């Protein structure tokens, strides 16, 4: 099971160190920009926040003397399993508490914590990680913050490339995270394309559609597996492999929601689809959705559907090799 599959409802607390709640109400299906002040411009941080979609919320405790903030992420109401049946429990509750140090530098907020950091094949190392957030004010914690994809790891700056932007609103004791898909992101330079080249060239097992949201230089894998890129845009590509032409195209890319991709050669198409929902509705909490429900470590069940085995079998057929899936 991939990390994305077991991601918790309180993803914003994890995001701070990686690159039902009180006060704030989330209406994911509604118009996220409806509450935007009239004087906020769309290209400002505040404007981009109000145009983004809510994904999580929680409460905040500030200790000004210790220069720490404690985020309390809460899940209220959830899908549970009772024997072979899925039941909706309106009284379900899960809370998670994480404390960060904080400091300011002008309009920049640094949130820090000591955490274990993966180092390739080496043992994880504990480091002081400071996530960098930028605001449009320098008057304390309250306000909208753009969560840059950059962090200091024991003083060394590292930045990642993501297909989405993250924003955090701090309003007294309440916090809310929103995300928006990044316009113009080059999905053909992503972890998914790197995995696709690897799978085509070496039958590697990893081929996860949700990795399309994470940027990666694919030049090395193309060279390694003898793939010749003929042409590409931000969402499609034509390439040659073993004297055969392939096309890959993305038709739907919404972070933490869905992916739809087509890999084609000749007249044969392989369709990969991915769908996820962290907050399962009462209607979806049923045995009919059992194959697509996965237990989170909160104890509630989330929705996750991906035809990765079928997708890999189809690609094996395009290449003309025996499939292991």
C-alpha positions, 0 to 999 in steps of 0.5 A: 500500500502506497503512502498516499493510500494511508494518508490521514485526514490531517494531511496539513500537519504532515505537510508542514514537515514534509516540504468535523472541527471547531470554528471553521466550516468546510464545504468542499462541494461548494464555491471556495471563493464565495467568502473572499473579500471584495478587495482581494485580487486573484493573484495575491496570496489571499486571493489564491487561498480563497479560490482554492478548495478546502481539504482539512481544518483544525484548531491551534494553541499558541504559546508565545512564551515558548514560541510554539504552536500546537496544531490539533487535527480533529476528525468528527464523524466517520465510516467504520467497519462492524464485522462485514458491514460498513456503518456510519458513526456520527460520533466518531472522533480522532484527534492528533496533536503536533507542536512546532516551534515558530519564528518570523523573518519579515513576511516569512513564517518558519514552522519547525520540528525535529523529525526523522528524514529518509536518506535513500538506503541509509538509516533515517536521520533526525533533523530539525526541519523548518517549513517555509511559509510566506504571507502578505503581512508581518503582524503575527500568526493570524492571516493567510500563508502560502506553504512553499514547497521549501524547507530547511533541513538542519540549515540546508535549503531543499525545495520540491516541485509539486503540481499543487499549491498549499495555503494555510489560514490561521484565524485565532484558534482555528486553522484551515488548509486549502489546495489548488492545482498549479496552472501550467505544471509539467506533468510529463516531468513527474515521478509517474512518468519516471515510473512509466519509463522504468516499467516499460524498460525493465518491468519494474513493479512501481507504477502509481498514478497518484505520483503524477503530482510530484515533479521529477527530472525524467531525462535519466530514466529515458536514457537508461531505458532506451526511450527516445522522446519525440515530442511533448507538452505539459500533459502529453508525450510521444516517444519511441521504445524498441522501434515502437511509438507510444503516446501518453496523455493525461486527461484529468489531474486533480490533487487528492481527487482523481487521475485519468491517463491513457497510454497508447501504441497503435490501435490499443489503449491502456487506461489508468484511473485513480480516485480517492476521497479522504472523507467518506460520505455517509452514502458511500459508507456501504458494503457496495463500496467495500473494494474501494474502502481502506482503513486509515490509521485514524480508525475511519475508512477512506475511499481509494480506487485505482486499476494499477494491476489492470493498467500494468497488464495492458502495458505489458500487452502493448510491449508484447511480454508476459505479465506478472499482474 
